[in-house]
Amino acid sequence: MVDNYFLVFIRKCGIGDGNIGMSAGGGIPIREGDGILIRDGTTDRYDWKGYVPFEQMPFSLNPENGTVSSANNRTVSDDYPYFISHSFDLPYRINRIREMIGQKQVVGVEDFIMMLANQHSDYARLVTPYLLKLNDRQDEMTPLELQALDALEEWNHEINPALPAPTIFEFFRRCFLKNLLADELGELFDKMWDISGEYYIYRILTTGPDYWVDNINTPETETLNDIVILSFRDAVSSLEKDYGRDPSQWKWGRSQLIRIFTKFTCIDRKLQTVSASFPNCRNRQRGSQILGNHEISQSPSLRGDDSHELSCQFPSPQR
């Protein structure tokens, strides 16, 4: 069907006889360990022993659901005999892609255009219900906090630039991670906070508290609910400071701006600036990963919208 004529990254194909398939085409080395850390090079113990045979590379041929798809996600089971990588994308984007493909018997070009422009966050859909449990503690909230909670309750999990809910959710996510991890990690938190942070939030909300929940700097023993409401309050306080007391002004489109500078040297630099708001930027739009330093400094071409996932980029105040 498909032979190993060239070494490339994962490829998807359709064959003229109606078969469809997906195959990893790169050269995956066979070696001891996982290669994530420097190993002793004085012996041949960690040398590459060759490449995974093409016949044993991950592939899918004519799956039962009639579709193939990938989004940098893990494509092999836990019993796969070879190590590929630790660095797989979390499943929220691929789940959303599969959900949209499964909504129709036949998918055409227009459907794929709609998928690429889709702004729905599957991650937010999974996490927001746990945040809405704060409704049980409304008597402890300020009027502004109640307005923010109402915005989340009415949200359809679309990363719409006209809505404040995506911004509220993202501010909460950052504050939640900080309140969970910063007391133990100290100065390391600024460097490590976003390593699998999305997955950790979902796991701790679904499976319950762990070692990281209690704040070691306080005499009290905090519960997971304590950290959730503290983080929500911190998020609302930050939003008020950056954007004012009117939640309608906390719009995602206002908070998520990328400025692009052209290279026309004969034109005044102020006139070279083009600002645009992207509905769904995630962290591929590069900025500082240190909390409090929010400006987006660069963005890959043709990737203003990384669809199906909520942005990991902390919004920068635009007044």
C-alpha contacts under 8 A as a table, 3 or more apart, distances in Angstrom:
res1	aa1	res2	aa2	distance
4	N	7	L	7.21
4	N	25	G	7.25
4	N	54	F	6.61
6	F	25	G	7.38
7	L	25	G	5.36
7	L	26	G	4.77
7	L	27	G	6.18
8	V	11	R	7.63
8	V	24	A	7.81
8	V	25	G	4.98
8	V	26	G	4.64
8	V	27	G	7.75
9	F	24	A	6.13
9	F	25	G	5.29
9	F	26	G	4.92
10	I	22	M	7.32
10	I	23	S	5.71
10	I	24	A	4.00
10	I	25	G	5.30
10	I	26	G	6.90
11	R	22	M	5.81
11	R	23	S	5.54
11	R	24	A	6.21
11	R	25	G	6.69
12	K	20	I	7.94
12	K	21	G	6.00
12	K	22	M	4.30
12	K	23	S	6.45
12	K	68	V	7.51
12	K	69	S	7.94
13	C	20	I	6.01
13	C	21	G	5.55
13	C	22	M	6.20
14	G	18	G	7.00
14	G	19	N	6.14
14	G	20	I	4.58
14	G	21	G	6.54
15	I	18	G	5.61
15	I	19	N	5.23
15	I	20	I	6.10
16	G	19	N	7.26
19	N	61	L	7.49
19	N	62	N	6.15
20	I	61	L	6.07
20	I	62	N	5.38
20	I	67	T	7.65
20	I	68	V	7.50
21	G	59	F	7.27
21	G	60	S	5.34
21	G	61	L	4.31
21	G	62	N	5.98
21	G	68	V	6.61
22	M	59	F	5.42
22	M	60	S	5.10
22	M	61	L	6.59
22	M	68	V	6.50
22	M	69	S	7.90
23	S	57	M	7.29
23	S	58	P	6.03
23	S	59	F	4.20
23	S	60	S	6.45
24	A	57	M	6.20
24	A	58	P	5.64
24	A	59	F	6.30
25	G	54	F	7.86
25	G	57	M	7.62
27	G	51	Y	5.90
27	G	52	V	7.07
28	I	51	Y	5.34
28	I	52	V	5.59
28	I	84	I	6.67
29	P	48	W	6.00
29	P	49	K	7.14
29	P	50	G	5.78
29	P	51	Y	4.41
29	P	52	V	6.23
30	I	48	W	5.64
30	I	49	K	5.32
30	I	50	G	5.51
30	I	51	Y	5.38
30	I	52	V	6.11
30	I	82	Y	7.18
30	I	83	F	7.79
31	R	34	D	7.60
31	R	46	Y	6.00
31	R	47	D	6.25
31	R	48	W	4.86
31	R	49	K	5.80
31	R	50	G	7.86
32	E	35	G	7.98
32	E	45	R	7.26
32	E	46	Y	5.45
32	E	47	D	7.74
32	E	48	W	8.00
33	G	46	Y	7.56
34	D	37	L	7.87
34	D	83	F	6.41
34	D	85	S	7.44
35	G	38	I	7.14
35	G	39	R	7.71
39	R	46	Y	6.97
40	D	43	T	6.87
40	D	46	Y	7.44
41	G	44	D	6.92
41	G	45	R	7.99
41	G	46	Y	7.26
43	T	46	Y	7.49
44	D	47	D	5.10
48	W	51	Y	7.88
52	V	56	Q	6.63
52	V	57	M	6.56
52	V	82	Y	7.49
53	P	56	Q	5.40
53	P	57	M	6.55
54	F	57	M	5.20
58	P	75	T	6.99
58	P	76	V	6.49
60	S	63	P	6.52
60	S	68	V	7.44
62	N	66	G	6.27
62	N	67	T	7.56
63	P	66	G	5.48
63	P	67	T	6.60
63	P	68	V	7.37
64	E	67	T	7.95
69	S	94	I	7.55
69	S	97	I	7.72
69	S	98	R	7.36
70	S	73	N	6.36
70	S	94	I	6.37
71	A	89	D	7.27
71	A	93	R	6.66
71	A	94	I	5.40
72	N	88	F	5.87
72	N	89	D	5.25
73	N	88	F	5.14
73	N	89	D	4.84
73	N	90	L	6.39
73	N	91	P	6.17
73	N	94	I	6.93
74	R	88	F	5.60
74	R	89	D	7.26
76	V	80	Y	6.22
77	S	80	Y	5.60
80	Y	83	F	7.79
85	S	88	F	7.07
90	L	93	R	7.32
90	L	199	Y	7.25
91	P	94	I	5.46
91	P	95	N	5.93
92	Y	95	N	5.16
92	Y	96	R	6.27
92	Y	121	S	7.86
92	Y	122	D	5.57
92	Y	123	Y	5.73
92	Y	308	H	7.35
92	Y	309	E	6.77
93	R	96	R	5.19
93	R	97	I	6.27
93	R	122	D	7.07
93	R	307	S	7.53
93	R	308	H	5.01
93	R	309	E	5.79
94	I	97	I	4.98
94	I	98	R	6.12
95	N	98	R	5.20
95	N	99	E	6.05
95	N	122	D	7.61
96	R	99	E	4.95
96	R	100	M	6.24
96	R	122	D	6.20
96	R	308	H	6.25
97	I	100	M	5.29
97	I	101	I	6.22
97	I	115	M	7.32
97	I	308	H	7.50
98	R	101	I	5.08
98	R	102	G	5.97
99	E	102	G	5.17
99	E	103	Q	6.50
100	M	103	Q	5.33
100	M	104	K	7.75
100	M	115	M	7.21
101	I	104	K	6.29
101	I	107	V	6.94
102	G	105	Q	7.24
104	K	107	V	6.24
107	V	111	D	5.95
107	V	112	F	7.46
108	G	111	D	5.28
108	G	112	F	6.56
109	V	112	F	5.18
109	V	113	I	6.32
110	E	113	I	5.02
110	E	114	M	6.33
111	D	114	M	5.10
111	D	115	M	6.24
112	F	115	M	4.87
112	F	116	L	6.17
113	I	116	L	5.23
113	I	117	A	6.36
114	M	117	A	5.12
114	M	118	N	5.96
115	M	118	N	4.96
115	M	307	S	7.96
116	L	307	S	6.24
117	A	305	D	7.65
117	A	307	S	6.60
118	N	307	S	5.91
118	N	308	H	6.39
119	Q	158	E	5.31
119	Q	159	I	5.17
119	Q	160	N	6.89
119	Q	279	P	6.97
119	Q	280	N	6.51
119	Q	307	S	5.92
119	Q	308	H	5.84
119	Q	309	E	7.70
120	H	157	H	5.72
120	H	158	E	4.30
120	H	159	I	6.09
120	H	307	S	7.74
120	H	308	H	5.50
120	H	309	E	7.20
121	S	124	A	5.25
121	S	125	R	6.32
121	S	157	H	5.62
121	S	158	E	6.13
121	S	159	I	6.78
121	S	308	H	5.23
121	S	309	E	4.88
121	S	310	L	5.47
122	D	125	R	4.97
122	D	126	L	6.37
122	D	157	H	7.56
122	D	308	H	6.68
122	D	309	E	6.64
123	Y	126	L	5.25
123	Y	127	V	6.25
123	Y	309	E	6.63
123	Y	310	L	6.96
124	A	127	V	5.12
124	A	128	T	5.57
124	A	157	H	5.99
124	A	169	F	7.75
124	A	310	L	7.04
125	R	128	T	5.79
125	R	129	P	7.40
125	R	156	N	7.96
125	R	157	H	5.83
126	L	129	P	6.76
126	L	202	Y	7.71
127	V	130	Y	5.75
127	V	131	L	6.91
127	V	202	Y	6.26
127	V	205	L	7.77
128	T	131	L	5.01
128	T	132	L	6.23
128	T	152	L	7.42
128	T	169	F	7.83
129	P	132	L	5.00
129	P	133	K	6.70
130	Y	133	K	5.43
130	Y	134	L	7.96
130	Y	205	L	6.88
131	L	134	L	5.99
131	L	228	V	7.37
132	L	135	N	5.83
132	L	149	L	7.11
132	L	152	L	7.49
132	L	153	E	6.73
133	K	136	D	6.04
134	L	137	R	5.29
134	L	138	Q	6.77
134	L	229	I	6.94
135	N	138	Q	5.30
135	N	149	L	7.79
137	R	140	E	5.65
137	R	141	M	7.15
138	Q	141	M	5.22
138	Q	146	L	7.00
141	M	144	L	7.98
141	M	145	E	5.80
141	M	146	L	6.29
142	T	145	E	5.16
142	T	146	L	6.30
143	P	146	L	5.08
143	P	147	Q	6.32
144	L	147	Q	5.09
144	L	148	A	6.36
144	L	236	V	7.60
144	L	245	R	7.29
144	L	247	P	7.86
145	E	148	A	5.07
145	E	149	L	6.21
145	E	233	R	6.92
145	E	236	V	6.32
146	L	149	L	5.02
146	L	150	D	6.12
147	Q	150	D	5.03
147	Q	151	A	6.30
147	Q	247	P	7.22
148	A	151	A	5.11
148	A	152	L	6.54
148	A	165	A	7.58
148	A	168	I	7.06
148	A	236	V	7.26
148	A	247	P	6.78
149	L	152	L	5.17
149	L	153	E	6.23
150	D	153	E	4.96
150	D	154	E	6.25
151	A	154	E	5.32
151	A	155	W	6.18
151	A	164	P	7.15
151	A	165	A	5.57
152	L	155	W	5.03
152	L	165	A	5.36
152	L	168	I	7.69
152	L	169	F	7.58
155	W	158	E	7.37
155	W	165	A	6.37
157	H	166	P	7.50
158	E	166	P	7.68
159	I	163	L	7.63
159	I	166	P	5.78
159	I	252	W	7.46
159	I	279	P	5.69
159	I	280	N	5.99
159	I	310	L	7.00
160	N	163	L	5.51
160	N	166	P	7.43
160	N	252	W	6.80
160	N	253	G	7.46
160	N	279	P	5.72
161	P	164	P	7.94
161	P	251	K	6.10
161	P	252	W	4.56
161	P	253	G	3.79
161	P	254	R	7.27
161	P	277	S	7.47
161	P	278	F	7.33
161	P	279	P	5.22
162	A	251	K	5.46
162	A	252	W	6.40
162	A	253	G	6.06
163	L	166	P	6.70
163	L	167	T	7.96
163	L	248	S	7.56
163	L	250	W	7.59
163	L	251	K	4.90
163	L	252	W	5.97
163	L	253	G	7.76
164	P	167	T	5.44
164	P	168	I	6.32
164	P	247	P	6.59
164	P	248	S	6.15
164	P	249	Q	7.07
164	P	250	W	4.74
164	P	251	K	4.03
164	P	252	W	5.73
165	A	168	I	5.00
165	A	169	F	6.06
165	A	251	K	7.51
165	A	252	W	7.68
166	P	169	F	5.09
166	P	170	E	6.14
166	P	251	K	7.76
166	P	252	W	6.01
166	P	310	L	7.98
167	T	170	E	5.12
167	T	171	F	6.11
167	T	250	W	6.55
167	T	251	K	6.55
167	T	252	W	5.23
167	T	255	S	7.35
167	T	315	P	7.56
168	I	171	F	5.25
168	I	172	F	6.14
168	I	235	A	6.94
168	I	236	V	7.28
168	I	239	L	7.65
168	I	250	W	7.65
169	F	172	F	5.12
169	F	173	R	6.17
170	E	173	R	5.00
170	E	174	R	6.38
170	E	310	L	7.99
170	E	311	S	7.51
170	E	312	C	7.43
170	E	314	F	7.12
171	F	174	R	5.32
171	F	175	C	6.22
171	F	235	A	5.13
171	F	236	V	7.91
171	F	238	S	7.85
171	F	239	L	7.68
171	F	314	F	7.19
172	F	175	C	5.10
172	F	176	F	5.84
172	F	231	S	5.96
172	F	232	F	5.47
172	F	234	D	7.57
172	F	235	A	5.02
172	F	236	V	8.00
173	R	176	F	5.13
173	R	177	L	6.31
173	R	201	I	7.88
174	R	177	L	5.33
174	R	178	K	6.29
174	R	314	F	7.67
175	C	178	K	5.05
175	C	179	N	6.12
175	C	231	S	5.10
175	C	232	F	7.49
175	C	234	D	6.50
175	C	235	A	6.18
176	F	179	N	5.22
176	F	180	L	6.15
176	F	201	I	7.99
176	F	227	I	7.05
176	F	228	V	6.58
176	F	231	S	4.93
176	F	232	F	7.65
177	L	180	L	5.12
177	L	181	L	6.00
177	L	182	A	7.74
177	L	193	W	6.99
177	L	197	G	7.00
177	L	201	I	7.34
178	K	181	L	5.41
178	K	182	A	5.11
178	K	189	F	7.66
178	K	193	W	7.39
179	N	182	A	6.08
179	N	183	D	7.28
179	N	215	N	7.71
179	N	227	I	6.63
179	N	231	S	6.73
180	L	183	D	7.37
180	L	212	W	5.70
180	L	213	V	5.35
180	L	214	D	7.55
180	L	215	N	7.44
180	L	227	I	7.21
181	L	184	E	5.71
181	L	185	L	6.05
181	L	189	F	6.94
181	L	193	W	7.62
181	L	212	W	6.17
181	L	213	V	7.83
182	A	185	L	5.06
182	A	186	G	5.31
182	A	187	E	7.79
182	A	189	F	5.40
183	D	186	G	5.63
183	D	215	N	6.19
183	D	216	I	6.35
183	D	217	N	6.67
184	E	212	W	7.46
184	E	215	N	7.97
184	E	216	I	7.11
185	L	188	L	5.25
185	L	189	F	5.21
186	G	189	F	5.74
187	E	190	D	6.27
187	E	191	K	7.78
188	L	191	K	5.38
188	L	192	M	6.12
189	F	192	M	5.11
189	F	193	W	5.09
190	D	193	W	5.85
190	D	289	Q	6.93
190	D	290	I	5.05
190	D	291	L	6.69
191	K	289	Q	7.04
191	K	290	I	6.95
192	M	195	I	5.70
193	W	197	G	6.57
194	D	197	G	4.79
194	D	198	E	7.57
194	D	289	Q	7.67
196	S	199	Y	5.46
196	S	200	Y	6.23
197	G	200	Y	5.04
197	G	201	I	6.21
198	E	201	I	5.40
198	E	202	Y	6.51
199	Y	202	Y	5.18
199	Y	203	R	6.04
200	Y	203	R	5.05
200	Y	204	I	6.05
201	I	204	I	5.42
201	I	205	L	6.18
202	Y	205	L	5.29
202	Y	206	T	6.17
203	R	206	T	5.25
203	R	207	T	5.80
203	R	208	G	7.75
204	I	207	T	5.32
204	I	208	G	5.14
204	I	209	P	5.84
204	I	210	D	7.29
205	L	208	G	5.71
205	L	209	P	7.54
208	G	224	L	7.63
209	P	212	W	7.74
209	P	213	V	6.11
209	P	223	T	7.48
209	P	224	L	5.81
210	D	213	V	5.92
211	Y	214	D	6.85
212	W	215	N	7.57
213	V	222	E	6.79
213	V	223	T	6.64
213	V	224	L	6.03
213	V	227	I	7.18
214	D	221	T	5.62
214	D	222	E	4.76
214	D	223	T	6.58
214	D	224	L	7.93
215	N	218	T	5.85
215	N	220	E	7.96
215	N	221	T	7.10
215	N	222	E	6.43
216	I	219	P	7.59
218	T	221	T	7.59
222	E	226	D	5.85
222	E	227	I	6.92
223	T	226	D	5.07
223	T	227	I	6.54
224	L	227	I	5.19
224	L	228	V	6.25
225	N	228	V	5.00
225	N	229	I	6.27
226	D	229	I	5.50
226	D	230	L	6.07
227	I	230	L	5.02
227	I	231	S	5.95
228	V	231	S	5.20
228	V	232	F	6.20
229	I	232	F	4.98
229	I	233	R	6.16
230	L	233	R	5.18
230	L	234	D	6.15
231	S	234	D	4.94
231	S	235	A	6.06
232	F	235	A	5.06
232	F	236	V	6.27
233	R	236	V	5.17
233	R	237	S	6.06
234	D	237	S	5.06
234	D	238	S	6.15
235	A	238	S	5.16
235	A	239	L	6.16
236	V	239	L	5.02
236	V	240	E	6.07
237	S	240	E	5.12
237	S	241	K	6.22
238	S	241	K	5.05
238	S	242	D	6.12
239	L	242	D	5.15
239	L	243	Y	5.63
239	L	244	G	6.99
239	L	250	W	7.09
240	E	243	Y	5.42
240	E	244	G	4.50
240	E	245	R	5.11
240	E	246	D	7.78
241	K	244	G	5.90
242	D	317	P	5.61
243	Y	246	D	7.74
243	Y	249	Q	6.53
243	Y	250	W	6.15
243	Y	317	P	6.81
243	Y	318	Q	7.70
243	Y	319	R	6.98
244	G	247	P	7.65
244	G	249	Q	7.41
246	D	249	Q	5.69
246	D	250	W	7.45
247	P	250	W	5.21
247	P	251	K	7.92
248	S	251	K	6.48
249	Q	254	R	7.82
250	W	254	R	7.07
250	W	255	S	7.19
251	K	254	R	5.32
251	K	255	S	6.49
252	W	255	S	5.13
252	W	256	Q	5.99
252	W	279	P	7.15
253	G	256	Q	5.47
253	G	257	L	7.14
253	G	277	S	5.27
253	G	278	F	6.74
253	G	279	P	6.48
254	R	257	L	6.84
254	R	277	S	7.07
254	R	318	Q	6.48
255	S	315	P	4.93
255	S	316	S	5.68
255	S	317	P	5.90
255	S	318	Q	6.27
256	Q	277	S	5.66
256	Q	278	F	6.54
256	Q	279	P	7.69
256	Q	281	C	7.66
256	Q	315	P	5.32
256	Q	316	S	6.69
257	L	275	S	6.54
257	L	276	A	5.64
257	L	277	S	4.61
257	L	278	F	6.85
257	L	296	I	7.38
257	L	315	P	7.94
257	L	316	S	7.61
258	I	275	S	5.80
258	I	276	A	5.66
258	I	277	S	6.47
258	I	278	F	7.83
258	I	296	I	6.01
258	I	297	S	7.40
258	I	298	Q	7.44
258	I	299	S	7.70
259	R	273	T	6.38
259	R	274	V	5.65
259	R	275	S	4.51
259	R	276	A	6.67
259	R	296	I	7.88
259	R	297	S	7.75
260	I	273	T	5.71
260	I	274	V	5.14
260	I	275	S	6.35
260	I	298	Q	7.90
261	F	269	R	7.91
261	F	272	Q	5.56
261	F	273	T	4.86
261	F	274	V	6.49
262	T	272	Q	5.30
262	T	273	T	6.79
263	K	272	Q	7.59
264	F	267	I	5.69
264	F	272	Q	7.37
265	T	268	D	7.52
265	T	269	R	7.88
267	I	271	L	6.76
267	I	272	Q	6.92
268	D	271	L	5.48
268	D	272	Q	6.73
269	R	272	Q	5.02
269	R	273	T	6.98
270	K	273	T	5.93
278	F	281	C	6.05
278	F	304	G	5.96
278	F	305	D	6.17
279	P	305	D	6.56
280	N	304	G	7.59
280	N	305	D	5.10
280	N	306	D	6.00
280	N	307	S	6.40
280	N	309	E	7.12
280	N	310	L	6.13
280	N	311	S	5.66
281	C	284	R	7.00
281	C	285	Q	6.37
281	C	304	G	6.17
281	C	305	D	5.32
281	C	306	D	5.80
281	C	310	L	7.39
281	C	311	S	4.97
281	C	312	C	7.59
281	C	313	Q	7.08
282	R	285	Q	6.72
282	R	305	D	7.98
282	R	306	D	6.45
282	R	309	E	6.94
282	R	310	L	5.89
282	R	311	S	3.14
282	R	312	C	4.54
282	R	313	Q	5.60
283	N	286	R	6.28
283	N	287	G	7.92
283	N	311	S	6.14
283	N	312	C	4.87
283	N	313	Q	5.00
284	R	299	S	6.74
284	R	300	P	7.38
284	R	306	D	7.92
285	Q	296	I	6.41
285	Q	297	S	7.45
285	Q	298	Q	5.82
285	Q	299	S	4.35
285	Q	300	P	6.91
285	Q	304	G	7.70
285	Q	313	Q	7.35
286	R	296	I	5.72
286	R	297	S	5.69
286	R	298	Q	5.16
286	R	299	S	5.99
287	G	294	H	6.77
287	G	295	E	5.83
287	G	296	I	4.32
287	G	297	S	5.11
287	G	298	Q	6.98
287	G	313	Q	7.38
288	S	291	L	7.92
288	S	293	N	6.00
288	S	294	H	6.46
288	S	295	E	7.11
288	S	296	I	7.44
289	Q	293	N	7.50
290	I	293	N	5.74
290	I	294	H	7.82
291	L	294	H	7.10
291	L	314	F	7.78
293	N	316	S	7.87
294	H	313	Q	7.65
294	H	314	F	5.62
294	H	315	P	5.88
294	H	316	S	4.65
294	H	317	P	7.91
295	E	315	P	7.36
295	E	316	S	5.28
296	I	299	S	7.91
296	I	313	Q	7.82
296	I	316	S	7.64
299	S	303	R	7.20
299	S	304	G	7.12
300	P	303	R	5.65
300	P	304	G	7.51
301	S	304	G	7.33
303	R	306	D	6.19
306	D	309	E	6.91
311	S	314	F	7.87
